[in-house]
Amino acid sequence: MPKNSLTIRASQLKLLESLCHAVAVSGDEGEVRKIVLERLKPHADSLKVDALGNILAVKNGTADNRLRVMMTAHMDEVGFMLTHDEGDGIYRFDTVGHVDPRQLAGKAVWIGREHTPGVIGAKPIHLTTAEERRRMLEVENLRIDVGPEGGKVKVGDRATFATPFRRVGPSLLGKALDNRLGVAILLELIEQSPPNVDLLAVFTVQEEIGGRGARVAAFALDPHLAIAVDTTPARDLPAWDDSPNQAYNTRLGAGAAIYVADAATLYDPRLVRHFAETAQALSIPYQIRQPGSGGTDAGAIHRQRAGIPSLSVSVPVRYLHTAASLARLSDWQNTLALLHAALSRLTPALLASPR
């Protein structure tokens, strides 16, 4: 990989901005799919969209005895679906994916493919009782309000947070960094694919509601191994009682996060070692994502066919599944560098070795 391509360029930041500004809630990923397809056309040896809407892009290597490596990045984001028209531009809605209702009141949203602006409304504090304020706010107590002339929105439309993307010093701030960072990384990898592998790049749908796209793509492609490129929560904030934070999970600025285990997958130890040893050999900052809850596309992939050795590598991000997430530019860059370096060092001998 050329040295200068390890640096995140202005064009890549612009790409990430356009990806983050797209409305692509699970099941309606068309806006991101359009951006990705346009970017892939000059670089992929084959390109198709499957029945669920996954993009399957193949970049063949040139070396002998190549591994078929499936890499995924999900295109969808958490958000909302309008479920009932109450008139005057007011709609009931449900959440799509895991969203905390306590985060929602007063948030601006974009609705549908025209990005119609709206706001999530709740009863104002002036009109609530003390008992109501003690109860947790639920989605059924909220509405999306676009006003009586708010545009051509309708029941079934998806909505997501209306948060502009921006760079703030060493940080990136925006909605849907989960997983538009992964999409941007995978696009760069297919443009710079190493010759020793056939790269099967899959931009998946419906990850936030159960990894549905990854499941069918893995069955169709039947790769030798798979790597899910995603984001993971950074729990690196100070503890509330000023004691040391022992449950940090990952930290911003500490590099790519390599998974060992999560709620859906026990990761292949050969791949864990390979990526950690590559990072150490090349002095690429990395961290072990602490085992625990959550999951990635790998949870669906590794159980397909006769079993697919799998790994997840993620960019740590604060405040995932909220209106605004925060990441470090250096972590994006180091995750890209580690993935490319580890791919370049893959050989069939790795999978022939004991687990």
Summary of the structure (lengths in Angstrom):
residues: 355
radius of gyration: 20.8
end to end distance: 29.0
largest distance: 71.8
contacts: 1253
relative contact order: 0.18
helix: 30%
strand: 27%
